[in-house]
Amino acid sequence: MSTPSEPRPPHDGPALEPIRVLRPRRTDALAELMREFQQDAGREPAGYESVPLPGKPPAGSEALTQELPPVARERRRRTDATPPGAGLRRAAVAVAVLAAAVIGFGGALLLRGEQPDDTAAPAPGPPRSAASTPDPAPAAPTPPATAPVDPDGAGTLREGATGPEVTDLQQRLLRIPDVYRDGSTSGRYDPTLTAAVARFQLWYGIRGDETGVYGNDTRAALESRTPAGAS
């Protein structure tokens, strides 16, 4: 037996009104809706009519179509089947082509065998006349050998020269102070004499001749400073 709940103290505030009221669901309306749906399912929709499916005749009527004979199969078999004489005709054509090829090849060999093995040499052409060889041009006459022209003038002495003119040069240079000191008078134009001539040209400002070469300008300057007969 349940124990009665304890009485609650009275609520002093304003009375609370219910927000949502629960009531039992009516199932009669749902059952009626299902019945209407079943009735509508048996009826035809407005604007449509029932048509029998193809291949399936309607009930109570005779079949309007019958199964056709397998014509396509027979035609296919006839197409695939080879006529009895086709194989023989093909074989005859192949033999004829082969025979023609053999005959043509044999004829080509026979024609080739009739030709001579050695190829005829081409006929020689007319003899060519020997071209006249032109006479060689006469050689240019060799000019006579002439003595080399001394760029410093005739009577120029340079290293390697010998003779009495070189001896005279040495003797004259000995008269110039400190130009050819203790030099020899052997009559040979050696490097020592070349250095003495170059020193004389430098000290006395002679520029007309090559350095170390006893030319006309150097000869004139030396002879003017060393007169003949003076010791």
C-alpha positions as CSV (number, residue, x, y, z in Angstrom):
1,M,0.0,0.0,0.0
2,S,1.5,3.3,-1.1
3,T,2.3,5.9,1.5
4,P,0.6,9.2,0.9
5,S,2.9,12.0,0.1
6,E,3.5,14.6,2.6
7,P,1.4,17.7,2.2
8,R,3.2,20.6,0.6
9,P,3.1,24.0,2.1
10,P,0.7,26.3,0.3
11,H,2.1,28.4,-2.6
12,D,2.1,32.1,-1.7
13,G,2.6,33.4,-5.3
14,P,0.2,33.6,-8.2
15,A,-1.4,30.4,-9.5
16,L,0.5,28.7,-12.4
17,E,-1.5,28.0,-15.6
18,P,-0.7,24.9,-17.7
19,I,1.3,25.5,-20.9
20,R,0.5,22.3,-22.8
21,V,-2.3,19.8,-22.3
22,L,-1.8,16.2,-23.2
23,R,-4.7,14.2,-24.5
24,P,-5.0,10.7,-25.9
25,R,-4.4,10.1,-29.7
26,R,-7.4,9.3,-31.8
27,T,-6.8,6.1,-33.8
28,D,-10.2,6.2,-35.5
29,A,-9.1,8.9,-37.9
30,L,-6.0,7.0,-38.8
31,A,-8.0,3.8,-39.5
32,E,-10.4,5.7,-41.7
33,L,-7.5,7.2,-43.7
34,M,-6.0,3.7,-44.4
35,R,-9.4,2.5,-45.6
36,E,-9.7,5.4,-48.0
37,F,-6.2,4.7,-49.3
38,Q,-7.0,1.1,-50.0
39,Q,-10.2,2.1,-51.9
40,D,-8.3,4.6,-54.0
41,A,-5.6,2.0,-54.9
42,G,-8.2,-0.2,-56.6
43,R,-9.5,2.7,-58.7
44,E,-8.0,4.0,-62.0
45,P,-6.5,7.5,-61.7
46,A,-8.3,10.2,-63.6
47,G,-7.1,10.8,-67.2
48,Y,-5.4,7.3,-67.5
49,E,-6.6,3.9,-68.8
50,S,-5.3,0.4,-68.4
51,V,-3.4,-1.1,-71.3
52,P,-2.3,-4.7,-71.5
53,L,1.4,-5.4,-71.5
54,P,3.0,-6.3,-74.9
55,G,3.3,-10.0,-75.4
56,K,0.7,-10.7,-72.8
57,P,-2.9,-10.8,-74.3
58,P,-5.7,-9.6,-72.2
59,A,-7.7,-12.1,-70.3
60,G,-10.7,-13.5,-72.2
61,S,-9.3,-12.7,-75.7
62,E,-7.4,-14.8,-78.2
63,A,-3.7,-14.2,-78.8
64,L,-3.2,-11.7,-81.7
65,T,0.3,-12.7,-82.4
66,Q,2.0,-16.0,-83.2
67,E,5.6,-17.0,-83.0
68,L,7.3,-16.3,-86.4
69,P,9.4,-19.1,-88.0
70,P,13.1,-18.8,-87.5
71,V,13.7,-17.2,-90.9
72,A,16.8,-15.3,-89.8
73,R,18.6,-18.4,-88.7
74,E,17.9,-20.2,-92.0
75,R,19.2,-17.2,-93.9
76,R,22.3,-17.0,-91.8
77,R,23.0,-20.7,-92.2
78,R,22.6,-20.4,-96.0
79,T,25.0,-17.4,-96.0
80,D,27.6,-19.2,-93.9
81,A,27.4,-22.4,-95.9
82,T,29.9,-22.5,-98.8
83,P,28.4,-23.6,-102.2
84,P,29.8,-26.9,-103.3
85,G,31.6,-25.6,-106.4
86,A,33.2,-22.5,-104.8
87,G,36.3,-24.4,-103.5
88,L,37.0,-25.9,-106.9
89,R,36.8,-22.5,-108.6
90,R,39.1,-20.9,-106.1
91,A,41.6,-23.8,-106.6
92,A,41.5,-23.4,-110.3
93,V,42.1,-19.7,-110.2
94,A,45.1,-20.2,-107.9
95,V,46.6,-22.8,-110.2
96,A,46.1,-20.5,-113.2
97,V,47.8,-17.6,-111.5
98,L,50.7,-19.8,-110.4
99,A,51.2,-21.2,-113.9
100,A,51.2,-17.8,-115.4
101,A,53.9,-16.7,-112.9
102,V,56.1,-19.7,-113.7
103,I,55.7,-19.2,-117.4
104,G,56.6,-15.5,-117.1
105,F,59.7,-16.3,-115.0
106,G,60.9,-19.0,-117.4
107,G,60.5,-16.6,-120.4
108,A,62.5,-14.0,-118.6
109,L,65.3,-16.5,-118.0
110,L,65.3,-17.6,-121.6
111,L,65.6,-14.0,-122.9
112,R,68.4,-13.4,-120.5
113,G,70.3,-16.5,-121.6
114,E,70.2,-15.4,-125.3
115,Q,72.2,-12.3,-124.5
116,P,76.0,-12.7,-124.8
117,D,77.8,-13.1,-121.5
118,D,80.4,-10.5,-122.3
119,T,79.2,-7.0,-122.6
120,A,80.3,-5.5,-125.9
121,A,82.9,-2.8,-125.3
122,P,81.9,0.6,-126.5
123,A,83.3,1.5,-129.9
124,P,86.4,3.6,-129.7
125,G,85.9,7.2,-130.6
126,P,87.9,9.0,-133.2
127,P,91.5,9.5,-132.2
128,R,92.1,12.8,-130.6
129,S,94.7,15.0,-132.1
130,A,97.6,15.6,-129.7
131,A,97.3,19.1,-128.3
132,S,100.1,21.2,-129.3
133,T,102.2,21.9,-126.3
134,P,103.1,25.6,-126.2
135,D,106.7,26.4,-126.0
136,P,107.9,27.4,-122.6
137,A,108.3,31.1,-122.2
138,P,111.9,32.2,-122.3
139,A,113.4,32.7,-118.9
140,A,113.9,36.3,-117.9
141,P,117.5,37.3,-118.2
142,T,119.3,37.5,-114.9
143,P,120.5,40.9,-114.2
144,P,124.3,41.2,-113.7
145,A,125.4,41.1,-110.1
146,T,126.2,44.6,-108.9
147,A,128.1,45.6,-105.8
148,P,125.8,46.4,-102.9
149,V,125.2,50.0,-102.5
150,D,126.4,51.2,-99.2
151,P,123.6,53.4,-97.6
152,D,126.3,55.5,-95.9
153,G,128.1,56.2,-99.1
154,A,131.2,55.0,-100.9
155,G,134.2,54.3,-98.7
156,T,132.1,53.4,-95.6
157,L,133.9,51.1,-93.2
158,R,132.1,48.9,-90.7
159,E,132.9,46.0,-88.4
160,G,134.6,43.1,-90.4
161,A,136.4,45.4,-92.9
162,T,140.2,45.2,-93.3
163,G,142.9,47.1,-95.2
164,P,145.0,50.2,-95.1
165,E,141.9,52.5,-94.8
166,V,141.1,50.8,-91.5
167,T,144.7,51.3,-90.4
168,D,144.4,55.1,-91.2
169,L,141.2,55.2,-89.2
170,Q,142.9,53.6,-86.2
171,Q,145.8,56.0,-86.3
172,R,143.5,59.0,-86.5
173,L,141.4,57.8,-83.5
174,L,144.6,57.5,-81.5
175,R,145.0,61.2,-81.8
176,I,141.6,62.0,-80.2
177,P,142.0,62.0,-76.4
178,D,140.4,59.1,-74.6
179,V,138.5,57.8,-77.7
180,Y,140.7,54.9,-78.7
181,R,143.2,54.7,-75.9
182,D,145.9,52.1,-76.4
183,G,144.1,50.8,-79.5
184,S,145.8,48.7,-82.1
185,T,146.6,49.6,-85.7
186,S,146.2,46.0,-87.1
187,G,144.1,47.1,-90.0
188,R,141.1,45.0,-88.8
189,Y,137.7,46.6,-88.0
190,D,137.0,44.7,-84.7
191,P,134.4,45.3,-82.0
192,T,136.9,47.5,-80.1
193,L,137.3,49.8,-83.1
194,T,133.5,49.8,-83.5
195,A,133.0,51.0,-79.9
196,A,135.7,53.7,-80.4
197,V,133.9,55.0,-83.5
198,A,130.6,55.1,-81.7
199,R,132.2,56.9,-78.8
200,F,133.6,59.5,-81.2
201,Q,130.2,60.0,-82.8
202,L,128.5,60.4,-79.4
203,W,131.0,62.9,-78.0
204,Y,131.2,65.1,-81.0
205,G,127.5,64.9,-81.9
206,I,127.8,63.2,-85.3
207,R,124.3,62.0,-86.4
208,G,124.6,61.4,-90.2
209,D,126.0,57.8,-90.0
210,E,125.0,54.6,-88.3
211,T,126.3,54.2,-84.8
212,G,129.7,52.5,-84.9
213,V,130.0,52.8,-88.7
214,Y,132.7,55.0,-90.3
215,G,130.7,56.8,-92.9
216,N,131.1,60.1,-94.8
217,D,130.0,62.4,-91.9
218,T,132.2,60.6,-89.4
219,R,135.1,60.6,-91.8
220,A,134.8,64.4,-92.4
221,A,134.6,65.1,-88.7
222,L,137.6,62.9,-87.9
223,E,139.8,64.2,-90.8
224,S,139.0,67.8,-89.8
225,R,140.3,67.2,-86.3
226,T,143.3,65.0,-87.4
227,P,145.0,66.6,-90.4
228,A,147.3,64.4,-92.4
229,G,151.0,64.5,-91.4
230,A,150.3,65.6,-87.9
231,S,151.6,63.4,-85.2
